[in-house]
Every structure is written in structure tokens, then in C-alpha cells.
Amino acid sequence: MRTVPLAYQGNHNAIVADGTTVARPSYGSDLDYELEIGFLVIRDVRDESPAECRNAIGGLVILNDISLRDTQFEEVTGSPLGPVNKCKSFATAMSSEVVTADDYLDDMSSVSGTVHVDGELWASGRADDFVHSLPACLSRLSQGETVRAGELLSTGTLAGCSGIEIDRLPPLGAEVVLEVEQIGRLTNRLGEPC
């Protein structure tokens, strides 16, 4: 088990809204979804403990960390830096619903989600297997740097809630609906090449 929370930083300029059609970038072909829970930072945090970070998390949203799997494979096998560039930097969708995080910060095990592709249930998962709490993750990110109010962080994918995990990528043009009962739903269409 990892003792230190790990983090990936995405492109904040690539956030798209619920209902947006996401075009497939021209440099890849295998679009995929990832059901994640986003958490919003509501005050600046620097070098704070998990207990201190708890009151800096204000809300939860649904995120679709849209990924280009063939490009991700190229990046993972071609660089020691891993999948941190073009495979994930073009679009991340965010729900319009935001819920107060207080009810879930101490125990994410009750949070669960589903993925429907073109109306068919493809996956479901729970947030009960997270190794680290949200405040612990924020604490780690704040060590030696300031995490600013307004930043959006993410839990990573709920187990089983991406196409690559179930060996089934959605076809181009598919409508992908991510739903988390405690938060709401996020719908996006994976469109044709841009």
C-alpha cells in the first residue's frame, strides 16, 4: 500500500460542461471515460495537516476524466514521466451539480456511481476503496506549495468505472452518462474527430 498520496495535474483550461460533445483529438483514436469525484478547495492551503485541510474542502462534483487510450499507451511506454500529457489534457467534463462535502469527508464509503453508455449500464463502483482521505490528499498537495481557493482536485477513477478496466471502449458518438447518487449526473457525447 502506498503511504504517500500520489497526484496527477491536468489542464484546468480544458474543463467542459455537462452536455458538451467532446471531439476526439486528431492525434489518437481510442476515447474513454473515467468516473471520478472532484473536490473544490475553498481557501488557500499550504503545509497543513489533514485535520487542518478538512475545512478547506467545500464541495463535491462529478468528473469525467476523458482519456485517449492509444495515446496514453504511447506516453506510458515511451516516457518515464507516464501518462501526464496529451492523453488527458484535452477535456475533462464537470457536472453542474455541487454538493457540500461535509457529509462525506470522513467516510467516502457511502458514495457510489454508475456509468451508462447509450442507455446501457456498463459499470458501477464505490468510493470505499480509496487508500487516502480527501483531506490527506489535499495535505500532501499543499506541502511546500500553496493550493489556492478555487482549485478543483479529483479522487481518481472509482474502481471499475472506466472502459479500459472492463475492456470495452465506447464507440464514437456514444452518450456517456456518469451518475453519483449523492451528487447528480454528468452527460457528455464522445464525438467525431476535431
N, C-alpha and C positions, 0 to 999 in steps of 0.2 A: 504494500500500500504506500502511496506517495505521502510524505509527511509535509510537503510544501505545495500549496495550491499553484497550479500552472495556469498561464493565461495566454490568450491569443488576442491581438488587437486588430480590429477590422477597419474598414473605411467608413468613417462617420458621414461622409458626403454621399454614400450610396444607400442610405435608408429610404425605402419606398413604403407607401401607404397600403393599407388594406384595400383590396380591389384592383390594385395595379397589375397590369400584364407585364411580366418580366421577360424581356427579349433574351434569347441565347446569344452570348458573345460570339463573335466571328472566329475566335481562336480555339474553340472547343465544341463538343457536341453533346456531352452527357450531363444534362441538367438534373439536379437532385434537390430535395427538400431536407431540412433538419428542424424538427420541433424543439425549440428552446424557450426558456423563461428568461426574459430580460428584467433587470432591476435598475431602478433610477436612483442616482445619487442626488441628495437634496442639500448637502452642504459640503464645503471643501474638507478634505480629509488628507492628513499627512502624518505618517509614523504613528498611527493609532492602533490600539489593540482591537481584537474582535468585539469585545464588550463596548468599546467606545464607538466602533463603526456601526453598531446596531441601529443607532438613531440617525444615521446618515443615509439609510436606505428608505426611500419614501414610497415607492410603488413598484408593481409588477406588471409586465406586459407579455404578450406572446410574440416571439420572434421566429421567422423562417430564415435560417442561415443558408440561403440558396447557394449551392455549390456546383462547380463544374468538375465532375469526377475524372474525366480523362486528363484534364489539365492538372488536377491535384496529383494524379499518379505521376505525371511528368515532373512536377515540383518535388514530390517526396523522394523519387528515385534519382533525381538529377541534382539535388542540392542538400547539404547538411542542415539548411535552415528550415526545411519542412514546408508544409502547405500554408504559407503565410502571404501569398502574393496574389496572382491573377485568378486562382481558382475560387476565391471567396470575396474579392474586393469589388465586384461589380454590382451586387444588390443584396440587401438584407431587408426583408419585409417586417413591418411592425404593426401590431394591432392598434386599433383606435381606442380600445378599452384599456383603462389603467385601474388597478385595484390597489388599495392600501396594503402595504407589505406586512404590517404589524402582526396580522393573524397567522402568518406563515414563516416568519423569520426563525423561530425556534424549532420548527418541525415542518419540513417540506414534504414529509411522507404522505400527507393527505392530497397533495397536488398531483393530478393525473391528466393525461391528454390523449387525444386520438388524432389520426391522420386519415382523411378521406381523399381519394383521388377519383375524380369524375363520379362522385357519389358512392363509391365503393370503399368500405373500411379496409385500409391497408395495414394500419399499425396502431398500437396503443402502448402507453408506457406511464411509468410513475416516477416521481422525483424522490423516491425513497432510497435510492442507491447513491446519492451524492456523498462523496468522501468528505467534503468540507462544507461548512455552513456558508451562507451568503456573507455574513459579517466577517468570517475568517478569510474569504476570498478578497473582500474589499480591503481588509487589513494588510494582506500580503501585497496587493497592488499599490497601497499607499506608502510602503516602506521606501524611503529615500526620494519619493516624488509626491507631488500633490495631485490627487484625484479631485477634479473640480465638480462643483454643483452643476447639475445638468447632464453629466455623463451617463451613458447607457452601458451597462455591463450585462453579461449573459452567463447562464449556468453551463452552457454546452448542451449537447443533444440529450433528451430523455432517451434512455436505453431502448433500442429497437425502433426509434421513431425517425429513421432516415431510410431512403430507398436502398442505399448501399448495404445497410445492415441486413436487409431482408432479400438482397439480391434481386431487386425489382425497381428499376428506374422509371419514373413517369414518362409517358410519351409527350412529344412536343404538342402544345395546345391544351394539355391537361389542366383541369381546375384542381388545385390543391387546397384543401380546407384543413387547417390546424385548429383544434378546439381544446381548450383547457377549461374545464367546468367552472373552476374558481375565478377565471378571468374573462373569458369570452371566446371569440373565434377570429381567425385571420384567414382570408381567402385571397389567393393570387392565381393567375393563369401563367403557365410557363410557355412563353410564346415562341414564335419563329425567330430565326437569326436576325440580328440587328444590322 
